[in-house]
Amino acid sequence: MTTKRLGLIMHGVTGRMGMNQHLIRSILAIRAQGGVTLSDGSRVMPDPIIVGRNAEKMQELARRHGIERWSDNLDAALDNPDDVIFFDAGTTQMRPTLLEKAIRAGKHVYCEKPIATNLDEAMRVVRLAAEAGVKNGTVQDKLFLPGLEKLRMLRDSGFFGRMLSVRGEFGYWVFEGDWQPAQRPSWNYREEDGGGIILDMICHWRYVLDNLFGQVKSISCLGATHIPERRDEQGKPYKATADDAAYAMFELEGGVIATINSSWCTRVYRDDLVTFQVDGTHGSAVAGLTDCVIQPRQGTPRPVWNPDQKQTIDFYDTWQPVPDNAVFDNGFKVQWESFIRHVVEDTPYNHGLIEGAKGVQLVECAMQSWRERRWVDVAPLAG
């Protein structure tokens, strides 16, 4: 069995997401398992070079994880013809420029979302990648979560009958940084630095809704900045200029109605940090990150409204779990493997930059809806 080397440039992997999910749990995990298996039984082994502006950080990160190559010179890394993929998990504001530079250097590109802060920049990158003929992809990790994979299985089996509605709840309490340290970086709450929960999360909801429940046709969104002042990493107070909560309703193809609340200002009283309830004529399901429970119409209780009597039905007890009949790997790693196969042997791939652009488009529609206090139609978008 032969093993081919695949050189890739990884930028922005000192941050939490880039380091944990992409470097450690994806690329290093792929290397530990012996590479990615191709259709002919051969393997491809990713050989990363990690790149960032701070040489000391790069060197320490490389040492800590046994990575042979690192650099603080992105231009030099892009000049190396032996490294064919460029990956970016840095700041959203820098991403379009970095992607354009990598595409012009002839690299295939893969990146975190959002791919840009506005649709014009996003579509410019999409068109440039198409003109250059390079493979391209954007992270859509939530499609590979075990809970959502189970929802997909239920949908494909016809469990729901005619799908009626989707209700999503995402979020948790992010501490303000005064009496307890915040769990998210301060730039998340500054619009001028690319922050805001609408920009961060509506991109996710676009690909989740499109791929599992129906193409998004229109949106009504109300944003809010519930916590007006927070403290940064040095403990200094700063004004929160970005939205920290969003309450959105979506009209999907097929008549499905979806509502998704996203908030960094809510305390969790549900089974997971994100849950989706899907109701259909034949059954309902509730999924979190890993687990999923179902209630078919044959097992649906018959409650009667009576405010004068304490509820006698244990509603949680009337649902049954979907068994773990499959082994689910890390979603980021699964998508990395899919993109690597796409680059090396041109396998089909459905998560190109155009899908990332659709997420940015929905963000702009959500902001317009909030600003104008109305429903906004989402036009078809093609690369």
C-alpha positions in Angstrom: 0.0 0.0 0.0 1.5 3.3 -1.1 1.2 6.6 0.9 1.4 10.0 -0.8 2.4 13.2 0.8 0.0 16.1 0.8 1.5 19.4 1.8 -0.8 22.0 3.4 -0.5 25.4 4.8 -2.5 26.0 8.0 -3.0 29.7 9.0 -4.8 30.9 12.1 -4.4 27.7 14.2 -3.3 29.4 17.5 -6.9 30.3 18.2 -9.2 27.9 20.1 -11.1 26.5 17.1 -8.2 26.4 14.7 -5.9 24.7 17.2 -8.3 22.2 18.8 -10.7 21.2 16.0 -8.6 21.6 12.9 -5.0 21.1 13.9 -5.2 18.6 16.8 -8.5 16.7 16.3 -8.4 16.7 12.5 -5.0 16.9 10.8 -2.9 15.5 13.6 -5.6 12.8 14.2 -5.5 11.9 10.5 -1.7 11.6 10.7 -2.0 9.4 13.8 -4.4 7.0 12.0 -2.0 6.7 9.0 -3.5 9.2 6.6 -6.7 9.3 4.5 -7.6 6.1 2.6 -8.4 6.7 -1.1 -10.7 4.7 -3.3 -7.8 2.5 -4.7 -6.7 1.6 -1.2 -3.7 3.9 -1.1 -3.3 6.6 1.5 -2.5 10.2 1.5 -0.7 11.7 4.5 -1.2 15.4 5.2 2.1 17.2 6.0 1.2 20.6 7.6 3.2 23.8 8.0 1.6 26.0 10.6 1.9 29.8 9.8 1.3 32.9 11.9 2.7 36.3 12.6 4.2 35.4 16.0 7.2 33.2 15.4 7.5 32.4 19.1 3.9 31.1 19.2 4.4 29.1 16.1 7.6 27.5 17.3 6.0 26.6 20.7 2.9 25.2 19.1 5.0 23.1 16.7 7.2 21.8 19.5 4.2 20.9 21.7 2.5 18.8 19.1 5.5 17.4 17.2 5.0 19.4 14.0 8.2 19.6 12.0 7.3 22.7 10.0 6.3 26.2 11.0 6.8 29.8 9.8 6.0 33.4 10.4 6.2 34.2 6.7 3.0 33.4 4.8 4.3 34.7 1.5 7.2 32.3 1.6 4.9 29.4 2.5 2.6 30.2 -0.4 5.6 30.2 -2.7 6.4 26.6 -1.9 4.9 24.5 -4.8 5.1 21.3 -2.7 2.3 22.6 -0.4 -1.0 22.6 -2.4 -3.7 23.4 0.1 -4.1 26.6 2.0 -6.4 26.6 5.1 -7.5 29.6 7.1 -9.1 29.8 10.6 -8.0 33.4 11.4 -10.1 36.5 11.6 -13.1 36.9 9.3 -12.0 40.4 8.3 -8.7 39.1 6.9 -10.1 36.0 5.3 -11.0 37.3 1.8 -7.6 38.8 1.3 -5.8 35.7 2.5 -8.0 33.4 0.3 -7.4 35.6 -2.8 -3.6 35.6 -2.2 -3.6 31.8 -1.8 -5.8 31.3 -4.9 -3.5 33.5 -7.0 -0.6 31.4 -5.8 -2.4 28.4 -7.3 -3.4 26.8 -4.0 -6.6 24.8 -3.3 -8.4 26.6 -0.4 -10.4 25.5 2.6 -11.5 27.8 5.4 -13.6 28.4 8.4 -16.8 30.4 8.2 -17.9 33.1 7.6 -15.8 33.3 4.5 -16.2 37.2 4.5 -18.0 39.9 6.4 -20.1 40.9 3.3 -21.5 39.2 0.3 -19.6 41.2 -2.3 -16.2 40.1 -0.9 -17.5 36.5 -0.5 -18.7 36.3 -4.2 -15.4 37.8 -5.4 -13.5 35.0 -3.8 -16.0 32.4 -5.1 -15.5 33.7 -8.7 -11.8 33.9 -8.4 -11.6 30.3 -7.2 -13.8 29.3 -10.2 -11.7 31.2 -12.7 -8.5 29.7 -11.3 -9.9 26.2 -11.3 -8.8 25.4 -7.8 -10.6 23.1 -5.4 -12.3 25.0 -2.6 -14.3 24.4 0.5 -15.7 25.9 3.6 -16.3 24.4 7.0 -19.9 23.2 7.6 -19.2 21.1 10.7 -22.6 20.9 12.2 -23.9 18.7 9.4 -21.5 16.0 10.7 -22.7 16.1 14.3 -24.1 12.8 15.4 -27.3 14.4 16.5 -27.9 16.0 13.1 -26.7 12.9 11.3 -29.5 11.1 13.1 -32.0 13.7 12.0 -30.9 13.2 8.4 -31.4 9.5 8.8 -34.9 10.0 10.1 -35.7 12.4 7.3 -34.4 10.0 4.6 -36.4 7.1 6.1 -39.7 9.1 5.9 -40.1 9.1 9.7 -41.5 12.7 9.8 -44.1 12.3 7.1 -44.7 15.8 5.9 -42.3 18.0 7.8 -44.1 21.0 9.4 -41.6 23.0 11.5 -38.2 23.2 13.0 -37.4 24.9 16.3 -33.8 25.5 17.3 -32.3 26.8 20.5 -28.6 27.7 20.7 -26.5 29.4 23.3 -25.4 29.7 26.9 -24.3 32.4 29.3 -21.0 34.0 28.4 -19.7 35.7 31.5 -19.1 39.4 31.3 -15.5 39.2 32.4 -15.8 41.0 35.7 -16.3 38.5 38.4 -15.6 35.5 36.2 -13.5 35.3 33.0 -15.4 35.3 29.7 -15.5 32.0 27.7 -15.3 33.9 24.4 -12.8 36.5 23.2 -13.7 40.1 23.5 -13.6 40.8 19.8 -16.8 38.7 19.5 -18.7 41.6 21.0 -17.2 44.4 18.9 -18.8 45.0 15.5 -15.7 46.9 14.3 -13.7 43.7 14.9 -16.0 41.4 13.0 -18.0 40.3 16.1 -21.7 39.6 16.6 -23.8 36.5 17.0 -25.7 37.1 13.7 -22.5 37.0 11.7 -21.2 34.1 13.7 -24.2 31.8 13.8 -26.6 32.6 11.0 -24.0 31.2 8.6 -24.3 27.9 10.4 -28.1 27.9 10.3 -28.1 28.5 6.5 -26.3 25.3 5.7 -28.1 23.3 8.4 -31.5 24.4 7.2 -30.7 24.1 3.5 -29.3 20.6 3.8 -31.6 19.0 6.3 -35.0 20.7 6.1 -35.4 22.8 3.0 -33.8 25.7 1.1 -34.2 29.1 3.0 -36.7 31.3 1.1 -37.0 34.3 3.5 -36.1 35.4 7.0 -37.3 37.7 9.7 -34.7 38.5 12.4 -34.5 40.6 15.5 -31.1 41.2 17.0 -30.2 42.5 20.4 -27.2 43.7 22.5 -28.4 42.6 25.9 -25.1 43.2 27.7 -23.9 46.7 26.8 -20.6 46.6 28.6 -18.1 43.7 29.1 -14.5 43.4 30.2 -11.7 42.3 27.9 -8.8 39.9 28.4 -6.9 42.5 30.5 -9.9 43.1 32.7 -10.6 46.5 31.1 -14.2 47.5 30.5 -15.3 48.0 26.9 -18.5 48.9 25.1 -20.2 45.9 23.4 -21.0 47.2 19.9 -22.1 43.9 18.4 -25.3 41.9 18.8 -25.1 39.1 21.4 -28.5 37.5 20.7 -30.7 36.9 17.6 -34.2 35.7 17.3 -34.9 34.5 13.8 -37.8 32.9 11.8 -37.2 31.3 8.4 -39.6 30.2 5.6 -38.2 27.1 3.9 -39.1 25.4 0.6 -42.0 23.0 1.0 -43.8 25.1 3.5 -41.6 24.3 6.5 -41.3 27.0 9.1 -38.2 27.3 11.2 -37.4 29.4 14.3 -33.9 29.5 15.8 -32.9 31.5 18.8 -29.2 32.2 19.2 -27.9 33.8 22.4 -24.8 34.3 24.5 -27.1 35.7 27.2 -29.2 32.7 28.2 -28.8 30.0 30.8 -29.2 26.5 29.6 -32.3 24.4 30.6 -32.3 21.9 27.8 -30.4 18.7 27.0 -27.5 20.4 25.1 -26.0 23.8 24.1 -27.9 23.5 20.8 -31.1 21.5 20.2 -33.4 21.1 17.2 -37.0 19.9 17.4 -38.5 18.8 14.2 -42.2 18.2 14.0 -44.0 16.3 11.2 -47.3 14.7 10.5 -46.0 11.2 11.3 -43.6 12.0 14.1 -41.3 14.4 15.9 -37.6 14.4 16.9 -35.4 16.4 19.2 -31.6 16.3 18.5 -28.6 17.8 20.3 -25.0 17.6 19.4 -24.8 13.8 19.9 -28.2 12.4 21.0 -31.6 12.3 19.4 -35.0 11.2 20.7 -38.2 10.5 18.7 -41.9 10.3 19.3 -43.9 8.7 16.5 -47.6 9.5 16.1 -48.5 6.1 17.5 -46.7 6.9 20.7 -47.9 10.5 21.0 -49.8 11.2 24.3 -53.1 13.0 24.4 -52.8 15.9 26.8 -55.8 18.0 27.7 -55.4 21.6 28.8 -56.4 22.0 32.4 -54.8 24.9 34.4 -56.6 23.8 37.5 -54.8 20.4 37.8 -51.1 19.7 38.1 -49.8 18.0 34.9 -50.0 14.2 35.2 -48.0 13.3 32.1 -44.2 13.0 32.2 -43.7 14.3 28.7 -40.0 13.4 28.7 -40.8 9.8 29.4 -42.9 9.5 26.3 -39.9 9.9 24.0 -37.5 7.1 23.0 -33.8 7.5 22.0 -32.4 6.8 18.5 -29.7 4.1 19.0 -26.1 4.7 18.1 -26.1 2.2 15.2 -23.1 3.9 13.6 -19.7 5.2 14.8 -19.5 8.9 14.5 -16.1 10.5 14.2 -15.2 14.1 14.9 -17.2 16.2 12.4 -14.3 18.6 11.6 -12.1 15.6 10.9 -14.7 13.9 8.7 -15.0 17.0 6.6 -11.3 17.4 6.3 -11.0 13.8 5.0 -13.8 14.5 2.5 -12.0 17.7 1.2 -8.6 15.9 1.0 -10.2 13.2 -1.2 -11.8 15.9 -3.3 -8.4 17.5 -3.9 -6.5 14.3 -4.5 -8.9 12.2 -6.5 -11.6 14.7 -7.5 -14.4 13.0 -5.5 -17.7 14.9 -5.3 -17.8 17.7 -2.8 -20.9 19.8 -1.8 -19.4 22.3 0.6 -17.5 24.7 -1.7 -17.0 28.5 -1.1 -20.4 29.2 -2.8 -22.0 27.5 0.2 -20.0 29.8 2.5 -21.2 32.7 0.5 -24.8 31.6 1.0 -24.2 31.9 4.7 -22.9 35.4 4.3 -25.9 36.3 2.2 -28.3 35.1 4.9 -26.4 37.2 7.4 -26.9 40.3 5.3 -30.6 39.4 4.9 -30.9 39.0 8.7 -29.3 42.4 9.3 -31.5 44.0 6.8 -34.6 42.4 8.4 -33.5 43.7 11.8 -32.7 47.1 10.5 -36.0 47.5 8.5 -38.2 45.4 10.9 -39.6 43.2 8.1 -39.4 39.9 6.3 -36.6 39.7 3.7 -36.6 37.3 0.7 -33.4 35.3 0.1 -32.6 35.3 -3.6 -31.0 32.2 -5.3 -27.2 32.4 -5.3 -25.0 30.7 -7.8 -21.3 30.9 -8.3 
